[in-house]
Amino acid sequence: VALLASSSLIFLITWLGLIRAGYEVLLVAPQSSPSAIKHLIKASGAFAILHDVEHEEIVAKAVMLLGECSEPIEIQHLQIPRPPLSSVPLSPQLHSSESVSYPSSKETMSSTAFYFHSSGTTGMPKLISQTHNGAVGILPRLQEEGRSGLRSSTFTTTPLYSGGIADLFRCWSAASPLWIFPEGKAPIIGPTVMDCIQRINQESSSVLEYFSCVPFVLENLVETPELKRTLQNLAGVGVGGAAMPPALGDRLVADGFKLVSRFGSSECGFLLASERNYDTDTSWQVLRITALEGLQFCSLLDGDKRHELIVTEDWPLVSTSNHAKRPFNTHDVFIRDVPIGRGWTYAGRSDSQITLKTGKKFDPTVIEDALKKSEIIEEVVVVGDDRPFAAALIIYSSRFEAVDSTQLEEQLLDIIKAVNHENPSHARIGRSSLVILSNEQGIGVRRNTKGGITRSAVFADFKSDFDRIYGSPTVTQEQPALPKFSDDISTTVLSIIQEAWGVLTGIQGDTDLFEAGVDSALSIQIRKRLSDTLPMDLRSQMPVNIVYECGTADNLARFITRISNSLTEDSSKEANLKEKHHEMIEMVDRYVSLQPSLLKQAREQSHWKIRENGGKGTCVVLTGSTGFLGVHVLERLLEDEAVSNIFLCVRGSRQVSYAEQIGNAAARVRSVLSFNKLDNLRAKMKKKVTYVPLLLNEPCLGMPEELYRKMAEATTHVVHAAWEVNFNLPLKTFGAQVEGAVNLFNLLVLASEHLPPSDQSQPNGRPSLLFCSSVASVANAPDAASEEEADTFSDDPSHTADLGYGQSKWVTEKVLQKLAVKYPEVLVSILRVGQLSGDTLNGIWNVREAWPLMIDASLGPMARKDSSIILPDLASAQLPPIDWLPVDIAASKVCHCLEIAPILSNIRVIKVASNNEDHVTWEEVQEWIQAWSQKRGLECSFMEAGGWLGKLEGSAESHQAKALVPLWRKNWITAGTGTSTDTDADADADADAAENKDSVKISHPHRTSLNGNEGNSKAVLNPHYLGRVLDWSLSCSGY
């Protein structure tokens, strides 16, 4: 049975189920052409092909080709069902007491379990069979007998249908989790991978210590600073599938990466790796032999130092495919590394196969032979080794010298387009990737003694041409800039995309390019062509991931227009902001329009029925309970006798059963309570709390319909304190968060239908939504600090901070404002939360925020040598007064809003931040710190802020605070004018993002409107409170 689908859990379950049922499974790479699929079906003898919905069209084309054979082949083609993952049990034995019967099978360890194939770049890929023994029988047991604890986990970007299977088997043999990038759901770029890692760290009980990818991916990922720091701290970063550029590998190792290069083949599995002592050995490119037998290095016939790797009969993994019989010549060439006795350095291929920089491989001779079938082409040489995409040298036939060159080129492009259709995306030749020679010019091309053109000679002799194609920094030739008219630019950009490789059809200005099939290789080509249209001095403004970041041709055209017409960097930024503001308004309209559809789906999926249900107590749905603010809101709700029940919502997952999700949610909440010294609440939780794993972007919130109905019938209030915190992501990626707020609003719309008419007319009788927004939503408003501005809605998107995070808060505020007008039966409170600090009882702050990191650094890298504390002199830096608000006081204010409903309207804005009067100055804080340190027997001193930052940067000890040095330098030194800066609190939130995705982080320091002493800074921020914060920091630092 053939299986063609994207890498996913459904793919995994289907594949294993087929094997367990006794079938041999042919794994077909989704990038394969219809003719390649046809060949694989014929070669394997498969009688059926299973596919996912995304690849239905290509399978239909392959089935049609099979029916057109001289001896037509009929084959069943079935779409894989996609049930909700919550309905898929992890193991029938674990979840059922009934015995499970399987079809009888005569399979043995030497029987074929499944097939995969060589790089399906042509119509003739080779089948590679894998036996049960070769797949799992030869793997070592990496965990002691009787132990079942989870080991460190691995995150890989390699799909399951290729090298991901090997990763999977090795992790299983070690009882270690493997996290697989969601293929086809998002581009593999820094912000996306960073978001994946943050979710892994939140949801896994094991520690993520290893990351695996191809070199090309890693090269792009390390451009994201936060992700680079994360990867530096892992126990190993593995690369394979293609050669790592030496300069890149050396730089990463110098930066502290534990880089390991892996080498293997489809026929033999992993053979060599540069695993070593990372502290003493930096030779990441030297592959070591760990096996005692099975591998031979045979000298090439030319007598130089190069050797081919031969896999002998003694190697344990044996493929039964004819072409893989032992001894098996891998055709990979190595040079012995003399200093490391059993070490070898990779030196390329001895045959013609090309390996792109992306790790994709293809046979250029097939492309060359196909093109040379045309009478207008005399010679073709395809190149691309260690480059991001393929290119070609074309020499026209002498018989067509008299034909007009334009007409000839049009014919050539039609031929290339036809050949491209028969090849996977990574092996296609683009229009801009051609070096075209007349027959007369081709006479001067170097040839060997047999008259053939060698690939290496072509690449050397036409280096300048290929440097132009691949965008070498040494090329200085000016290209004509795009016309300075947006309509012309839109047409040009769309034309470049449509002509790319000649295979994308139906592309419009608003088409999502990633969804349309633009992979990494194609995005590089599009970026290169767009860059070529700009003057040289503007090309550096084209980010590596610009195609994915813009997402559509229209957005790319706007970007090109902006930089090609920009006179200054400031004008470019202004245009960019206007574009973002337009996107914000469109996003508001989109989700307001979507709300009725989501409400209808919630009704239908939950089988909703209206029943009058008066007289119920206060029942609160709380999201974000594992965050910094949310856990203290939970504490207040548990202590409030008026609250009868709490639905405690924690982010769920489709990867495990709902019952297991509930257990995981309870464990996460207990962990957060313990960290905040709130273990005493557990007894109260048993009486009031119902754990609810949920998926906010689903109409029924991803929970069973019975539970959703129960929540809708009982809920009186929703406190929405959960939000995606990732400051690298643009606004459009927060769509799921905005949709989640709409779904929670819809829950209350249904809840209002249960109320008797008498309750619906009373403010306190109507269901209420409290949305924890941020002062970032109005950070740039002219009077952002005033009480009037703080308590009103903003109609101007320019009032928000220039971050996707802050913009998403503004969008959600506007969406809820419009929905509140439409549904007056639901009360809405927008809580704009300011800069939070440690709680008043224990001083516990989020250890990843900026101020705790600053204090910890003073107690750590710069203090332990002489038992002194050295802090930056922020009083002299003329920073604004302290505007911290202890998190437990903020939580009290949030819960106070549950009790008092708006009177004149069903919607209001409330500011939850520190008071505008009597702020504590940095001079006072430094005096308090001096007094505290004397009581603790510590010597405390303050040094000029710039000198402190320099000392921190120069310290030998690694510390997370070093990542914030650029922001601090900007805020303390560059901007030290005595006025509040937005980026201080951004640093707090950004530093905390990786740890608490459910918490609401504060992006901008502003003033607050709290009643009584709890809003007065000096009534709360005093020497005793600061002492508790410092004592907690001291204990965390291990001082």
NUNULO-623791 format. One record per residue (C-alpha): x, y, z. Coordinates in steps of 0.1 Angstrom, whole numbers, plus 2048, in hexadecimal, padded with zeros to 3 digits. Example, Ala and Ser with C-alpha at 12.3 -4.5 7.8 and 13.67 -1.06 7.14 Angstrom:
REM residues 2
87B7D384E;8897F5847;
REM end
This chain:
REM residues 1039
800800800;80E8227F6;80B83F80F;80F863804;80887E81E;81989B830;82C893850;81389286C;80587D888;7EA870871;806865859;817853875;7F8841881;7EE83785E;81182A856;815815875;7F1808872;7F87FB84F;8187EA85A;8067DB878;7EB7CE861;8057BB84D;8097D282F;82A7DD820;82880381E;837819802;83F83C810;83C8557F3;84B8777F9;8308917F2;8488A57DC;8498897C2;83B8907A0;81E87C792;83586877B;84C860798;82E8537AC;82383F78F;84582F78C;8468277B2;8248177B1;82E801794;84F7F77A3;8417EF7C5;8217DD7B9;80C7F27D1;7E77EB7CD;7DA80A7DF;7E682D7E8;7DB840807;7DF866807;7D588581A;7BE89F80D;7DA8B7805;7E989F7EB;7C98937DB;7D08A47BA;7F38967B4;7E78737BD;7CB8777A4;7E4880789;7F9862791;7DB84B790;7D285976E;7F5852761;7F382E76E;7D382A75B;7E483673B;80081B73D;803802720;7F57EA739;7DE80074E;7E27FC774;7C380178A;7CB80C7AD;7B58167CA;7BB8397D7;7AC8417F9;7AD86280D;7BA85E831;79E86784A;7A8883861;79587D882;79A8958A0;7BB88A8B0;7A98898D2;79686B8C5;7B58578BC;7C18428DA;7E68408E0;7E581B8E3;7C78038E3;7D77EE8FD;7DB80C914;7B7818910;7A37F890D;7A07D8921;7947C6902;7AC7B08EF;7B77BE8CD;7BA7A68AF;7CF7AD890;7CF79C86E;7E577D86D;80678485D;82476F851;83C78C856;85E785864;87A79C86F;88979984C;8687A283B;8657C482A;8537DD841;8527FB82B;86280C80D;86E82F808;88083B7E9;89E84E7DD;89B8747D7;87C8747C1;88988D7AA;88187B789;86986277B;880846786;8868487AC;8948287BB;8818147D5;89380E7F6;8857F280B;8877EF830;8837CF844;8747CD867;8967C4874;8A77E1861;88E7FA86E;88E7F1893;89F7D0899;8C27DE897;8BC7FD8AD;8CE7FD8CE;8BA7FE8EE;8C481F8FD;8B181C91D;8B780493A;8A07E693E;8827EE953;885814950;86B82893F;87284C947;87486592B;89587091F;89F89190F;88B8988EF;8948A18CC;8848BA8B4;8898B388E;87E8C686F;8828A685A;86189784D;857874858;856866835;87B86C831;89686E84C;87D875867;875850869;899849874;89786488E;87685589A;88483289E;8A383E8B1;88D8528C9;8768358CF;89481E8D6;89F8388F0;87C83E8FE;8818628F5;86787A8E6;86B8868C2;85B8A78B8;8568AB893;8518CC881;82D8D0873;8358CC84F;8218E2837;8108F5854;82A910857;84B91A847;86B90E859;877931864;88593E884;86694B895;85192C88D;86C914899;8719298B9;84B9278BF;84C9018BB;8698FE8D4;8569148ED;8388FD8EA;84D8DE8EE;85D8EC90E;83A8F391B;8288D3912;8438B8916;84E8A8936;8708A1927;88B8BA91F;8918C58FB;8B78C18F6;8BC8B88D1;8B38C98B1;8B68BA88E;8B48C986B;8C68CE84A;8E28E9849;8CE900833;8B290284D;8CA90886A;8DC924856;8BA937854;8AF92F878;8CE93D889;8C495F87B;8A9961896;8BC96C8B5;8A595C8CF;8A593B8BD;8CB93C8B8;8CF9408DE;8B79238E4;8CA90C8CC;8EB9168DB;8E09088FD;8D58E68EF;8E98C68F5;8ED8C18CF;8E28D08AE;8E48B6893;8E68BD86D;8E58A4850;8D789F82E;8EF8B881E;9128C6823;9148E183D;927900830;9488FF842;94792484B;92492185A;92E90386E;94D91387B;93A932885;91F91F897;93990A8AB;94B92A8B4;92A9388C1;92691A8D8;9109038C4;9158DE8CB;9138D68A6;9138B289A;9148A9875;90388886C;90887384C;8F485683F;8E1848821;8BE83C81A;8CB819814;8E0816833;8D482E84D;8EB844861;90F83B85D;92685786B;922875883;93988F892;92D8888B5;94A8918CD;9548A38ED;9468C58E5;95A8D6900;97C8CC8F2;9768C38CD;9698DD8B4;96E8C7895;9498C688D;94F8BC868;96489D870;94E87E86F;958863887;95583D882;94682C8A0;93E80B890;9587EF892;94F7E1870;9397E6852;948806843;96680882B;97682681C;98581D7F9;99D8347E7;9918437C6;9A28397A6;9B185B7A1;9C98547BD;9C28737D2;9B98747F7;99486F7F0;98284F7FA;9608427F2;94B83380E;94180F809;9287FE820;92F7D9823;91B7BA82C;9247BE851;9107DE855;8F07D5869;8D77E9855;8D17D6834;8B87E1819;8AA7C6803;8A97DD7E5;8BD7D17C7;8D17F27C3;8DA7F17E8;8EA7CF7E9;90B7CC7FD;9267D77F9;9147F77F2;9268157E3;9188357F2;92B84A7D8;9338627F4;95686F7F6;96B875816;98E88081F;99F87183E;9A488885B;9C787E867;9C688F88A;9A687D892;9AE85988C;98C84B881;98086D874;975875850;96B896840;950896825;95D8A1803;93F89D7EB;9318837D3;94386C7BA;92486A7A4;90E884795;8F48897B0;8F08AD7BB;8E88B67DF;8D98D87E4;8E08EF802;8BD8E780E;8C78C2811;8B18B77F3;8C28A17DA;8BC89A7B5;8CC88A797;8D48A577E;8DA88D761;8B588575F;8AD8AA75B;8C88AE742;8BD89072E;89989D72E;8A38BF722;8BA8B2707;89D8A06F7;8948C26E9;8A38CA6C7;8AB8EE6D0;8C38E36EC;8E58D46E5;8F48D2709;8E78D772C;8FB8D774D;8E78D976D;8F98E678D;8EF8ED7B0;9058DA7C9;9058EC7EA;8EF9077DB;8CB90F7E5;8BC9067C3;8C58F77A1;8D290B784;8DC901761;8F3909744;8E1906722;8F2905700;8DB9096E2;8DD8F26C4;8F08FF6A5;8D18F8690;8BE9156A1;8D893069E;8C2944686;8A494369D;89B9636AF;8AA9616D3;88A96D6E3;8769526D1;8909386DA;88F9416FE;86993E6FF;86C91B6F1;88791270A;87291E728;85490971C;86B8EB71A;8798F273D;8568F674B;84B8D473D;86A8C374C;8658D576E;8428C6770;8528A4770;8698AC78D;8658B47B2;8678D97BC;88B8D97C8;8988CC7A6;8878E5790;8998FF77B;88D92377D;88E93D761;8A7952774;8BD93477B;8C9930757;8EA937746;8E1936720;8FC934705;8F99346DF;9099176CD;92692C6C3;92C9376E8;9299126F3;9479086DD;95E9186F6;951904714;96B8ED723;9658C871C;9768A8726;98988F710;96887E706;95889F6FC;9428A271A;93D8C1730;9468BC755;9318CC770;94E8D9783;95E8E9765;93D8FB75C;939908780;95D915780;95D92475D;93B935761;94093F785;935964780;91595976F;90C94178B;91695A7A5;8FC971796;8E2956797;8E994D7BB;8EE9707C7;9129707D0;91C98E7E5;93A9937CD;92299C7B1;91F9C27AE;90D9C578C;8EF9DC790;8CD9CF785;8B19E677B;89A9F0797;8759EA797;860A0778A;854A1E7A6;82FA177A0;81D9FF7B6;8089F079A;8269E8785;8389D97A3;81A9C47AC;8199B6788;83F9B0788;83F99E7AA;8219887A0;83298077F;852976791;83F95E7A8;82995078C;847949776;85C939792;865916785;84791976E;832903784;81D91A79A;7FB92078B;7DE934798;7F394B7AD;7E196C7B5;7EB98A7C8;7DB97E7E8;7E59597E5;7F694B804;8189417F4;82092880F;7FF91680A;8049187E4;8239027E7;83F91B7E9;85A9077FB;87C914807;88E90F7E6;8739227D3;87293E7EC;8989427E8;8939467C2;87695E7C6;88A9737DE;8A89737C7;89497E7A9;88399A7BD;8A59A57CB;8B39A77A8;8989C179F;8A59D87BA;8C49EF7BA;8E29E07CC;8DF9F77EA;8BC9EB7F1;8C19C67EE;8CE9C2811;8AB9CC81D;89D9AB810;89B99382E;8A396F828;87F964830;86E98281E;85896B809;84A959827;84897883C;83498B822;82096C819;80F9797FA;81898A7D9;8059A97E3;8199AC804;8399A67F1;8309C17D9;8299D97F5;84A9D1805;85D9D67E4;84B9F67DE;854A03801;8799FC7FF;87DA067DA;86BA277DF;879A2E802;88FA4C806;898A4682A;895A2A843;87BA3E857;864A41839;867A1C832;85DA15856;840A2D854;833A1B835;8379FA846;824A05864;807A1284F;8069F083E;8049DF860;7E99F786C;7D49EE84D;7D99C9855;7CD9CF879;7AD9DF86D;7A79C3854;7AD9A986F;7939B9885;7799B886A;782994861;77D986884;75D99B88B;74F98C86A;75B969874;74A96A896;72795F88A;735941878;74A936896;72B93A8AC;716925895;73190A895;73290A8BB;70D9058BC;70D8E88A3;72C8D68B1;7208D88D5;6FB8D08CC;6F18EF8DF;6CF8F38EE;6C1911901;6B590A924;6AE92493F;6C692095B;6C393C974;6D193F997;6F3930991;71293C9A4;73194D997;74393697F;76394296F;776935950;79B93F955;7B593C939;7DA94293E;7DB933961;7FE92795D;80B94A956;81996596C;7F8978970;7E095B96B;7ED947989;7E69649A0;7C4969991;7BD944999;7C894A9BD;7AF9679C1;7939539B1;7999359C8;79794C9E6;77795D9DB;75A94C9EB;74295A9D1;7539459B6;7449239B6;756913999;775919984;77B90A961;7A190B961;7AB90C93C;7CE901932;7DA8FE90E;7D18DC901;7DF8C68E6;7D18B08CA;7EF8988CE;7E28868ED;7C087B8FB;7AB89490D;7AE88192E;7D488392C;7D18A8923;7BE8AD944;7DA89C957;7F58B1946;7E18D194D;7DE8C8972;8048C1974;80C8E2963;7F68F697B;8048E499A;8278EC98E;81F91198A;80E9139AC;82D9039BC;84491C9AC;8309399B8;82D9299DC;8089259D8;8069009E1;7ED9089FC;7D290D9E1;7D18E89D7;7B58DF9F0;79F8FC9E3;7A68F19BF;7978CF9C5;7768DF9CE;7748FA9B3;78A8F2996;7828DE976;7A08DA95F;7988E293B;7B28DD920;7A78F2903;7B08FE8E0;7A69228DE;7A49238B8;7899098B5;7649128B7;75D8FB8D4;7809028E2;78D8DF8DB;77A8CE8F7;75F8B28F8;73D8C08EF;72E8B6911;7498CA923;7448E890C;71E8E7913;7248E5938;73B903937;723918922;70691093A;71A918959;732934950;72C95795D;74F966957;76C95F941;78F96D94A;7A496A92B;7C996E936;7D995791D;7EB9648FE;80695A8E6;82696D8F0;83F96D8D3;84D98F8CA;85D9818AA;83C979899;828991883;80399A88A;7F5981871;802964886;7EC96F8A3;7CC966891;7C69478A6;7C995C8C6;7AF9758B9;7999598AE;79C94A8D1;78F96A8E1;7719698C9;76A9448D3;76A94D8F8;75396A8F0;73C9518DE;73C93B8FD;72D958911;71495F8F5;70793C8FA;709940920;6F395F91E;6D894A90D;6D393692E;6CB955942;6A795E94C;69B98093F;69E98F961;6C4988963;6CA99393F;6BE9B6948;6D69BA965;6FB9C2960;7089AA97A;6F198F96C;70198E949;71F978941;73F98C940;76098992D;78099893C;79B99A922;7BE9A092F;7CC9B7915;7EC9CC918;7F59F191A;8089E88FA;7E79EB8E8;7E8A118ED;80DA168F4;812A308D8;7F2A438DE;7F9A698E3;7EBA68907;7F2A4490F;7FBA4B933;7DCA5F93A;7BFA5094D;7A7A5C931;7BAA49916;7BFA2B92C;79AA25930;78FA2A90C;790A168ED;7A9A1F8D2;79CA228AE;7BEA298A0;7D5A0B899;7F3A2289B;7EEA248C0;7FBA018C6;8209F68CA;8319EB8AA;8319C68B3;81A9AA8A7;8139A38CC;8069C68D4;7F49C98B3;7E29A98BA;7D69B78DC;7C89D68CA;7B79C08B0;7A69AB8CB;79B9C98DE;78A9D78BF;77A9B58B7;76C9B28D9;7609D68D9;74C9D08B9;73E9AE8C5;7339BE8E6;71E9D78D2;70F9BB8BF;7089A58DE;6FE9BD8FB;6F699E910;71B998914;7309AF92A;7549B691E;7719C4933;7929CD923;7AD9CC93D;7CD9DD931;7E89CF947;8089E294D;82A9D795A;8279BC975;8409B4990;8449999AB;8289929C3;8279A59E4;8299869FA;8479749ED;85598B9D2;8549709B8;85897E996;85B96D974;87F963973;88196994D;87798E94E;88F9AA94A;8919B996D;89599797F;8B098E965;8C29AF96C;8C29A8992;8CC98398D;8E998E976;8F59A6992;8F49899AA;904971992;91E978977;92B998987;9279909AC;93396E9B6;9589759B3;95A98F9CE;93898A9E0;92C9AB9D4;90D9B79C1;9139CE9A4;8F49DF995;8F09F8979;8EBA1C985;8C9A22976;8C3A4198B;8DFA53977;8D0A46957;8B2A5C95C;899A40958;874A47960;867A3D982;85FA1998B;83DA0F97E;83B9EB98A;81A9DC996;81D9BC9AC;80C9A0999;7F69969B6;7E89B99B8;7E19B8993;7CF997998;7BA9A79B3;7B09C399B;7A79AA980;791996998;7819B69A5;7749BC982;76099C985;74B9AC9A0;7439CD991;7329CD96F;7319EC958;712A0195D;70EA1893F;71B9FF925;7229DB921;7479E2919;7639F492B;7899F992C;79C9F794D;7C09FD952;7D39E5969;7F59F696F;807A0B989;7FAA2D995;805A4C984;80DA5F9A4;829A5B9BE;83EA449AA;85DA359BA;87DA429A9;89CA2E9A1;8AFA439BB;898A359D6;89AA119C8;8C0A139C9;8C0A1F9ED;8A9A029F6;8C09E99E5;8DE9F79F8;8CB9F3A19;8C09CFA10;8E39C4A06;8F19D1A27;8D89BCA3B;8E299EA26;9079A4A2C;90D9ACA08;9219C89F8;90C9DB9DE;9199F49C5;90BA069A6;91EA0D987;917A21968;8FDA0E952;913A0C934;9309FE948;9199E5959;90D9D8937;9309D692A;93A9C1949;91C9AA944;9259A5920;94999E928;942985944;94D96293D;92D95394D;91094C937;8F095F942;8CE965932;8D198A93A;8EC98E91F;8D098A905;8C09AA911;8E09C0910;8D79D08EF;8B49DA8FC;8C29E791D;8DD9FB90B;8C3A0B8F5;8ACA14912;8C5A1D92D;8DFA2F918;8D3A388F6;8B0A42901;8B9A4D924;8A4A6D924;88FA67942;870A5D92D;860A3B92E;86BA23912;856A09903;8719EF8FF;8799EA923;8599D692A;85B9C6908;87C9B7914;86A9AA933;84F99A91E;86798D904;87E97D91D;86196C92D;85096090D;86293F90A;85893492D;83393F932;81F93F911;7FE941925;807961938;80098592F;82099892D;8229BE92F;8319D0913;8319F491E;834A07940;817A1E946;803A2C963;7E6A1C974;7C4A23982;7C0A0D9A1;7ABA179BE;7BAA1C9E0;7DDA159ED;7E29F69D7;7E6A0E9B9;7FFA259CB;822A1B9C2;832A269E3;817A139F6;8229F39E5;8449F89D7;8579FD9F7;8789F0A07;8669D2A16;8579C89F4;8779CD9E1;8899B99FC;87299B9F5;87999E9D0;89E99F9D5;89D9829EE;88B96D9D4;8A49779B9;8C096E9D1;8B194B9D7;8AC9469B2;8D094F9A9;8DD9359C1;8F29509D2;
REM end
